[in-house]
Amino acid sequence: MTRPLWRRLVPPALVLLVLNGLVFAAYTLPRALQVRNVKARAVDVRSELDRERAATAALRRQAETIRANAADTERFYREVAVGGLE
């Protein structure tokens, strides 16, 4: 008695299906995790970049204030303090 063809082909087909799933997971899962980690790192880097840009802008404003104060001080000494004695 021989078994029908489909009964002989189902077990090897299931084994191939399972192996295909394992190989797919072995090659795809690490790559998917890597992409997810890279995306998360990109978000972190962008937020860090925004913080650094804000800090740089604040420092530039502070430097401009210092330059303006120095120019005002120089003008004060030139026009009022020393200029008043002449």
C-alpha positions in Angstrom: 0.0 0.0 0.0 1.4 3.3 -1.0 0.4 6.5 0.6 -1.1 9.3 -1.5 1.3 11.8 -3.0 0.2 14.7 -0.8 0.8 12.6 2.4 4.4 12.0 1.3 5.0 15.6 0.3 3.5 17.4 3.3 6.3 16.6 5.9 9.2 17.7 3.6 7.3 20.8 2.7 6.7 21.6 6.3 10.3 21.1 7.1 11.3 23.3 4.2 8.8 25.9 5.4 10.2 25.9 8.9 13.8 26.1 7.7 12.9 28.9 5.4 11.4 30.7 8.4 14.5 30.1 10.5 16.9 31.3 7.8 14.7 34.4 7.2 14.7 35.2 10.9 18.5 34.6 11.2 19.2 37.0 8.4 16.4 39.5 8.7 16.1 39.9 12.5 19.6 41.2 13.1 19.3 43.7 10.3 16.0 44.9 11.5 17.4 45.4 15.0 20.4 47.2 13.6 18.2 49.6 11.6 16.0 50.2 14.7 19.1 51.0 16.8 20.5 53.3 14.1 17.1 55.2 13.9 17.1 55.6 17.7 20.6 56.9 17.6 19.8 59.3 14.8 16.9 60.7 17.0 19.3 61.1 19.9 22.0 62.8 17.7 19.4 65.2 16.2 18.2 66.3 19.7 21.8 66.7 20.9 22.5 68.8 17.8 19.5 71.0 18.6 20.8 71.5 22.1 24.2 72.4 20.9 22.8 74.8 18.4 20.8 76.5 21.1 23.9 76.7 23.3 26.0 78.1 20.5 23.3 80.8 19.8 23.3 81.7 23.4 27.1 82.0 23.5 27.0 84.1 20.3 24.5 86.5 21.9 26.6 86.7 25.0 29.8 87.4 22.9 27.9 90.2 21.0 26.8 91.7 24.4 30.4 91.6 25.6 31.6 93.3 22.4 28.9 96.0 22.7 29.8 96.6 26.3 33.4 96.9 25.5 32.6 99.4 22.7 30.4 101.4 25.0 33.0 101.4 27.8 35.7 102.6 25.3 33.3 105.3 24.0 32.5 106.4 27.6 36.2 106.8 28.5 36.9 108.5 25.2 34.0 110.9 25.2 33.0 111.4 28.9 35.9 110.6 31.2 38.9 111.7 29.1 37.1 114.0 26.7 35.6 116.0 29.6 39.0 117.0 30.9 40.0 118.7 27.7 
